[in-house]
Amino acid sequence: MTESLPATPGQTVGPFFGLSLPYGGGPELVPPGTAGAIRLHGRVLDGAGEPVPDALLELWQTGPDGAVVQEPGSLNRDGWTFTGWGRAATDNAGHWSFSTLTPGPGRPGAAPFFALTVFARGLLDRLRTRIYLPGDSLPEDPLLSGLWPERRRTLIATAEPGGYAFDVVLQGADETVFLESRP
């Protein structure tokens, strides 16, 4: 073949999540009611503040002791092994929820956080962000201390009885800070 072909345009990442990616127990890193379990939930909103009903979120986190969890079985929940990973789809109101444990700090001087990946219609690639829990260690965290205060607040969850709330805003004035990923 001697002819050069033009590059193929990028493809969006959905919507196909409801058919193949969610699985039973995916949002339950621990069963609700487990000692120390919290509920982490929120909504995915577009730039107009409208819910995104077909997004998929993946959550990674350290254990309560701050160690990276290396237990197998994330896709086959056994009801007691904490794997530090989960997957949840949004409902028609853009709402998502995880039952999990509070993460510990992964290293000295860093605040505990949840790593969150968002897949949604119209995105050419997944979006990565963090969810920090409110607390005294936040000003010392290396990532948060490098952000302007008004942008920093988009990464901090709101405490509520039994857990935390966090909305992911895909664009606009209150857009969540998304992190660049380099290969």
Stockholm file with secondary structure:
# STOCKHOLM 1.0

chainA/1-183         MTESLPATPGQTVGPFFGLSLPYGGGPELVPPGTAGAIRLHGRVLDGAGEPVPDALLELWQTGPDGAVVQEPGSLNRDGWTFTGWGRAATDNAGHWSFSTLTPGPGRPGAAPFFALTVFARGLLDRLRTRIYLPGDSLPEDPLLSGLWPERRRTLIATAEPGGYAFDVVLQGADETVFLESRP
#=GR chainA/1-183 SS CCSCCCCCCCCCCCSCHHHHSCCTTTTBSSCTTSTTEEEEEEEEECTTSCBCTTCEEEEEEBCTTSCBCCCSCTTSCCSSCCCSEEEEECCTTSEEEEEEECCCCSSTTCCCEEEEEEECTTCSSCEEEEEECCSTTGGGCHHHHTSCHHHHGGGBCEEETTEEECCEECSSTTCCCCBCCCC
#=GC SS_cons         CCSCCCCCCCCCCCSCHHHHSCCTTTTBSSCTTSTTEEEEEEEEECTTSCBCTTCEEEEEEBCTTSCBCCCSCTTSCCSSCCCSEEEEECCTTSEEEEEEECCCCSSTTCCCEEEEEEECTTCSSCEEEEEECCSTTGGGCHHHHTSCHHHHGGGBCEEETTEEECCEECSSTTCCCCBCCCC
//
